[in-house]
C-alpha cells in the first residue's frame, strides 16, 4: 500500500494484488493519516500514541485504544504486517 494526499484527502492505494479494484482504495481521516505517516518501521507505537495525545488533545487511554484498533484494521486489509508495538 502507498499513502497519498490528493485534493485534501489522504488515501491508501494498493500496489500489488488488488490491481485497479476501486473498492481497495481506502480514505483515511486526519487521525488515520497521522498514524500512517509515522509507520516508518523506526517509530514505535508508544511514540505514535504520544503524538496523537499531543496533536489531537485526546487522553492516552483513548489514543492507545484507537491506535491498536487502527493497526488491526490495517493488518486486516494487508496494509501492515507484524506486531502492534506500544
N, C-alpha and C positions, 0 to 999 in steps of 0.2 A: 504494500500500500504506500501511496505517496500522498502527503497532505499539501494542499494548495489553497491560498486565499484568492478568491475570484469574486470581484464585484461586491465586496463587503461580506461575503460568505466564506466559510472555511469548509472545504470538502476533502474527504478521503476517497481516492480513486485506486482501484486495484490495478496492478500492472500485469499480473500473470493469473491465469486460471479462469477468471470470470469474463475476460475479454470486454466487449462493449456492452455488457448487460447493465442497463441503467439502474436496475434495482440494486446493484452492487456499489453504487456511489452513495457515500454517507455524508450528510451535512452535520457539522459539529456546531454546538453553541459556543459561547465565549469561554466557558469553563473547560469544555472538551478540547477546544483549540489550544488553550493554555497548557493543559496536560500533554497533549500530543506533541507540541513543540518542544517539550522538555524530555521526551522519551528518546534520549540520545545514547543510551547504554552507559553513560557515565554519571548521570544524575539519579540518585536513589529516590525511592518513593517518599521517604521522610522529608527530603528537601523539596520535593514537588508539593507535598501537603503543606509544608511551611509556606511556600509561595502562594498556595491557594488561600491560606489563612490571611496572609498579608494583603493580597490583591483583591480578594472578594469579601473581606470582612465577615468571615464565617468562623464558627468555633472549630477547634481542631477535631473534635469527635465527628462532627458532620463532614468536615473536609476529608478525613480518613475514610469514612464510610462511602462517600461519593467517589473518591479516588479508586477504592477497591472495586466498587460496582462498575465504574467505567472501564477499568483494566479488564475485568472479567468479560464485559461486553466486547471489547476489542479482541480479546482472546477467542471469543465465540465466533467472530467473523473472520478469524485468521489474520488480523492486523498486527498482533503481537504474539510472542511466544515466551515461554519461561515463567519463572516465579513472579509473584506480586510482592516485591520487597517494600517494606516500610521501615 
